[in-house]
């Protein structure tokens, strides 16, 4: 079910992305961590390494692995996240 059973990124996969120098990790799910997570291993691993997290992206299957991402977040004072307009620049 969409709102109650999405997959997540494991701590091991998150650590691999840190080792490989990822700058942002995106997901088409509501959270980068699996549904029901209480310890948030992906969030904690990625954010502690300074890696940005993007959640609830659409049409990720149409974006090549390497492209230029522009993200335009709202400036929310005191917030820990923000809705944003995400634009991928892709070579044609």
LOZA-240622 format. One record per residue (C-alpha): x, y, z; residue in one letter. Coordinates in steps of 0.001 Angstrom, whole numbers, padded with zeros to 6 digits, always signed. Last residue first. Example, Ala and Ser with C-alpha at 12.3 -4.5 7.8 and 13.67 -1.06 7.14 Angstrom:
<pts>
+013670-001060+007140S/+012300-004500+007800A/
</pts>
This chain:
<pts>
+019728+015507-025437X/+021886+016116-022366X/+019773+016208-019220X/+019145+019110-016853X/+017082+017779-013954X/+014682+020211-012278X/+013402+019867-008721X/+010881+022361-007330X/+011064+022127-003582X/+009072+021283-000479X/+011183+021999+002559X/+013168+020364+005331X/+014313+020825+008919X/+012408+024053+009385X/+013405+026911+011706X/+012591+029516+009067X/+011244+027912+005912X/+013078+029172+002830X/+011319+027249+000075X/+013505+024899-001900X/+014646+025326-005538X/+016559+022274-006607X/+018628+022148-009781X/+020050+018759-010649X/+022704+018227-013333X/+022802+014731-014776X/+024498+011407-014208X/+022336+008354-013488X/+019939+009292-016322X/+016487+010632-015378X/+013403+008937-016845X/+013130+006317-014094X/+013087+009132-011548X/+009662+010205-012831X/+008534+011799-009544X/+010554+012644-006419X/+008980+011912-003026X/+012187+012444-001083X/+015439+014297-001644X/+018240+013836+000872X/+021383+015962+001000X/+024688+014366+001943X/+026639+016148+004688X/+028084+012913+006101X/+025858+013139+009216X/+022927+013675+006829X/+023593+010429+004962X/+024096+008110+007926X/+021342+009594+010111X/+018752+009746+007326X/+019556+006233+006090X/+019531+004699+009576X/+016220+006296+010641X/+015965+004753+014163X/+012184+004356+014329X/+011536+003011+010858X/+007855+002289+010251X/+008059+002522+006465X/+011623+002226+005221X/+014039+005154+005368X/+014439+007504+002374X/+010941+008735+003166X/+007733+009322+001212X/+009064+007220-001642X/+010360+008349-005055X/+013847+008571-003607X/+016822+010846-004029X/+020335+010815-002628X/+022447+013954-002864X/+026199+014538-002808X/+027341+010945-003266X/+031049+010430-002623X/+031374+006688-003160X/+032075+006018+000516X/+028937+007966+001541X/+026858+006001-000984X/+028276+002756+000446X/+027360+003910+003964X/+023773+004504+002831X/+023621+001031+001284X/+024869-000472+004563X/+022407+001582+006661X/+019600+000290+004474X/+017637+002466+002040X/+013918+002081+002389X/+011013+000241+000878X/+007477+001628+001014X/+004624-000044+002875X/+002039+002193+004516X/+001121+005151+002345X/+001402+003402-001023X/+000000+000000+000000X/
</pts>
